[in-house]
Amino acid sequence: MKQLIFGLLLTITSFVSAQTDTQDIIVNISNFDSNEGKIMVALYDSEDTFLKTVKKGMIGVIENKTSTVTFKNIPDGIYAISVFHDEDNNGKLETNFLGIPKEDTGTSNNAPARFGPPKWEDAKFIIKGKSITLNIKL
């Protein structure tokens, strides 16, 4: 009986761990104007929260006008990333009186920001079963 229970628990544990596979998202950011400040990187997991509510955030260091950050242990799913160069180190994206960013920004898939912010459809990507590397140009 103990062997049957142990076998059942092992099977359930294996099934649960197979359902919670995680990967890394490596984000390479380039085309900085300078090495001043830091890079703020945000991961989003739905269209409803895109550019509003961050799923996971990171701060990167800029060296040689590039930066790399890695989101670790991310479950399979659909995501988007946005970044901005926080040149003045205040933790906020500076904008002008019209709301247009004064600091450089970028998005996964290098989604364009035409007449407003980038669209989820242009920025989203799928992660499934293996780690991925994204290249974002400011």
C-alpha positions as YAML, in Angstrom:
chain: A
units: angstrom
residues:
- id: 1
  name: MET
  ca: [0.00, 0.00, 0.00]
- id: 2
  name: LYS
  ca: [2.85, 2.38, 0.87]
- id: 3
  name: GLN
  ca: [4.40, 1.75, -2.55]
- id: 4
  name: LEU
  ca: [1.10, 2.53, -4.28]
- id: 5
  name: ILE
  ca: [0.73, 5.82, -2.39]
- id: 6
  name: PHE
  ca: [4.39, 6.72, -3.03]
- id: 7
  name: GLY
  ca: [3.98, 5.93, -6.74]
- id: 8
  name: LEU
  ca: [0.82, 8.02, -6.94]
- id: 9
  name: LEU
  ca: [2.50, 10.98, -5.20]
- id: 10
  name: LEU
  ca: [5.50, 10.70, -7.52]
- id: 11
  name: THR
  ca: [3.21, 10.71, -10.57]
- id: 12
  name: ILE
  ca: [1.28, 13.74, -9.31]
- id: 13
  name: THR
  ca: [4.51, 15.59, -8.46]
- id: 14
  name: SER
  ca: [5.90, 14.86, -11.92]
- id: 15
  name: PHE
  ca: [2.70, 16.09, -13.57]
- id: 16
  name: VAL
  ca: [2.65, 19.32, -11.52]
- id: 17
  name: SER
  ca: [6.32, 20.06, -12.20]
- id: 18
  name: ALA
  ca: [5.77, 19.46, -15.92]
- id: 19
  name: GLN
  ca: [2.97, 22.04, -15.83]
- id: 20
  name: THR
  ca: [5.16, 24.69, -14.20]
- id: 21
  name: ASP
  ca: [8.14, 24.72, -16.57]
- id: 22
  name: THR
  ca: [9.82, 28.06, -16.61]
- id: 23
  name: GLN
  ca: [12.27, 29.76, -18.92]
- id: 24
  name: ASP
  ca: [14.40, 32.86, -19.03]
- id: 25
  name: ILE
  ca: [13.83, 35.94, -21.18]
- id: 26
  name: ILE
  ca: [17.13, 37.62, -22.02]
- id: 27
  name: VAL
  ca: [16.68, 41.22, -23.16]
- id: 28
  name: ASN
  ca: [19.51, 42.96, -25.01]
- id: 29
  name: ILE
  ca: [18.98, 46.73, -25.32]
- id: 30
  name: SER
  ca: [21.08, 48.88, -27.64]
- id: 31
  name: ASN
  ca: [21.40, 52.31, -29.24]
- id: 32
  name: PHE
  ca: [21.68, 54.37, -26.04]
- id: 33
  name: ASP
  ca: [22.76, 57.98, -26.49]
- id: 34
  name: SER
  ca: [24.97, 57.71, -23.40]
- id: 35
  name: ASN
  ca: [25.92, 55.51, -20.45]
- id: 36
  name: GLU
  ca: [24.24, 57.94, -18.02]
- id: 37
  name: GLY
  ca: [21.38, 56.74, -15.85]
- id: 38
  name: LYS
  ca: [19.87, 53.27, -15.96]
- id: 39
  name: ILE
  ca: [17.46, 51.21, -18.03]
- id: 40
  name: MET
  ca: [14.03, 50.41, -16.66]
- id: 41
  name: VAL
  ca: [12.57, 47.18, -18.07]
- id: 42
  name: ALA
  ca: [8.98, 46.00, -17.59]
- id: 43
  name: LEU
  ca: [7.41, 42.64, -18.41]
- id: 44
  name: TYR
  ca: [3.65, 42.48, -19.11]
- id: 45
  name: ASP
  ca: [1.47, 39.39, -19.41]
- id: 46
  name: SER
  ca: [-1.77, 40.66, -20.99]
- id: 47
  name: GLU
  ca: [-3.19, 43.23, -23.34]
- id: 48
  name: ASP
  ca: [-5.32, 44.66, -20.53]
- id: 49
  name: THR
  ca: [-2.28, 45.45, -18.37]
- id: 50
  name: PHE
  ca: [0.16, 46.40, -21.14]
- id: 51
  name: LEU
  ca: [1.94, 49.68, -20.27]
- id: 52
  name: LYS
  ca: [-0.25, 49.97, -17.15]
- id: 53
  name: THR
  ca: [0.48, 47.23, -14.62]
- id: 54
  name: VAL
  ca: [3.91, 45.62, -14.62]
- id: 55
  name: LYS
  ca: [4.04, 41.84, -14.08]
- id: 56
  name: LYS
  ca: [7.76, 41.98, -13.29]
- id: 57
  name: GLY
  ca: [10.25, 44.84, -13.48]
- id: 58
  name: MET
  ca: [14.03, 45.09, -13.62]
- id: 59
  name: ILE
  ca: [16.65, 47.82, -13.59]
- id: 60
  name: GLY
  ca: [19.65, 47.41, -15.85]
- id: 61
  name: VAL
  ca: [23.12, 48.93, -15.93]
- id: 62
  name: ILE
  ca: [24.28, 50.65, -19.12]
- id: 63
  name: GLU
  ca: [27.81, 49.94, -20.33]
- id: 64
  name: ASN
  ca: [29.22, 50.80, -23.76]
- id: 65
  name: LYS
  ca: [25.77, 52.14, -24.67]
- id: 66
  name: THR
  ca: [24.17, 48.69, -24.27]
- id: 67
  name: SER
  ca: [22.47, 46.77, -21.50]
- id: 68
  name: THR
  ca: [21.28, 43.21, -20.87]
- id: 69
  name: VAL
  ca: [18.74, 42.06, -18.30]
- id: 70
  name: THR
  ca: [17.36, 38.58, -17.72]
- id: 71
  name: PHE
  ca: [13.91, 37.71, -16.44]
- id: 72
  name: LYS
  ca: [14.33, 34.31, -14.79]
- id: 73
  name: ASN
  ca: [11.81, 31.53, -14.22]
- id: 74
  name: ILE
  ca: [9.06, 32.88, -16.45]
- id: 75
  name: PRO
  ca: [6.20, 30.42, -17.15]
- id: 76
  name: ASP
  ca: [5.05, 29.63, -20.68]
- id: 77
  name: GLY
  ca: [2.76, 32.34, -21.99]
- id: 78
  name: ILE
  ca: [2.31, 35.47, -24.05]
- id: 79
  name: TYR
  ca: [4.25, 38.54, -22.92]
- id: 80
  name: ALA
  ca: [5.46, 41.98, -24.00]
- id: 81
  name: ILE
  ca: [8.32, 44.13, -22.77]
- id: 82
  name: SER
  ca: [8.76, 47.88, -22.60]
- id: 83
  name: VAL
  ca: [11.93, 49.76, -21.68]
- id: 84
  name: PHE
  ca: [12.99, 53.33, -21.09]
- id: 85
  name: HIS
  ca: [16.34, 55.00, -20.52]
- id: 86
  name: ASP
  ca: [16.03, 56.74, -17.15]
- id: 87
  name: GLU
  ca: [18.75, 59.26, -17.92]
- id: 88
  name: ASP
  ca: [18.17, 61.37, -14.81]
- id: 89
  name: ASN
  ca: [17.89, 58.40, -12.40]
- id: 90
  name: ASN
  ca: [14.56, 59.50, -10.97]
- id: 91
  name: GLY
  ca: [12.71, 56.23, -11.66]
- id: 92
  name: LYS
  ca: [10.11, 57.94, -13.88]
- id: 93
  name: LEU
  ca: [9.69, 58.36, -17.63]
- id: 94
  name: GLU
  ca: [9.98, 62.06, -18.34]
- id: 95
  name: THR
  ca: [7.42, 63.43, -20.82]
- id: 96
  name: ASN
  ca: [6.65, 66.81, -22.32]
- id: 97
  name: PHE
  ca: [3.38, 68.70, -21.83]
- id: 98
  name: LEU
  ca: [1.75, 66.56, -24.57]
- id: 99
  name: GLY
  ca: [2.79, 63.31, -22.86]
- id: 100
  name: ILE
  ca: [5.47, 62.51, -25.44]
- id: 101
  name: PRO
  ca: [8.50, 60.84, -23.82]
- id: 102
  name: LYS
  ca: [11.62, 62.97, -23.43]
- id: 103
  name: GLU
  ca: [13.68, 59.87, -22.57]
- id: 104
  name: ASP
  ca: [14.32, 57.07, -25.09]
- id: 105
  name: THR
  ca: [11.90, 54.14, -25.07]
- id: 106
  name: GLY
  ca: [11.65, 50.74, -26.71]
- id: 107
  name: THR
  ca: [9.39, 47.72, -26.88]
- id: 108
  name: SER
  ca: [9.68, 44.02, -27.65]
- id: 109
  name: ASN
  ca: [9.67, 43.26, -31.38]
- id: 110
  name: ASN
  ca: [10.77, 46.90, -31.74]
- id: 111
  name: ALA
  ca: [7.05, 47.68, -31.98]
- id: 112
  name: PRO
  ca: [6.55, 51.19, -33.35]
- id: 113
  name: ALA
  ca: [5.01, 54.02, -31.34]
- id: 114
  name: ARG
  ca: [3.06, 55.88, -34.00]
- id: 115
  name: PHE
  ca: [0.62, 58.55, -32.88]
- id: 116
  name: GLY
  ca: [0.60, 57.03, -29.39]
- id: 117
  name: PRO
  ca: [2.12, 54.14, -27.46]
- id: 118
  name: PRO
  ca: [3.05, 50.81, -29.09]
- id: 119
  name: LYS
  ca: [0.25, 48.27, -29.48]
- id: 120
  name: TRP
  ca: [0.11, 44.95, -27.61]
- id: 121
  name: GLU
  ca: [-0.40, 43.10, -30.90]
- id: 122
  name: ASP
  ca: [2.88, 44.49, -32.25]
- id: 123
  name: ALA
  ca: [4.88, 43.95, -29.05]
- id: 124
  name: LYS
  ca: [3.66, 40.55, -27.84]
- id: 125
  name: PHE
  ca: [5.71, 37.37, -28.09]
- id: 126
  name: ILE
  ca: [5.26, 33.77, -27.00]
- id: 127
  name: ILE
  ca: [7.55, 31.86, -24.68]
- id: 128
  name: LYS
  ca: [7.04, 28.11, -24.61]
- id: 129
  name: GLY
  ca: [9.39, 25.39, -23.53]
- id: 130
  name: LYS
  ca: [12.70, 27.22, -23.97]
- id: 131
  name: SER
  ca: [14.43, 30.45, -23.04]
- id: 132
  name: ILE
  ca: [14.47, 33.26, -25.58]
- id: 133
  name: THR
  ca: [16.58, 36.31, -26.37]
- id: 134
  name: LEU
  ca: [15.02, 39.61, -27.45]
- id: 135
  name: ASN
  ca: [16.88, 42.54, -28.98]
- id: 136
  name: ILE
  ca: [15.38, 45.98, -28.42]
- id: 137
  name: LYS
  ca: [16.77, 49.07, -30.11]
- id: 138
  name: LEU
  ca: [16.00, 52.46, -28.55]
...
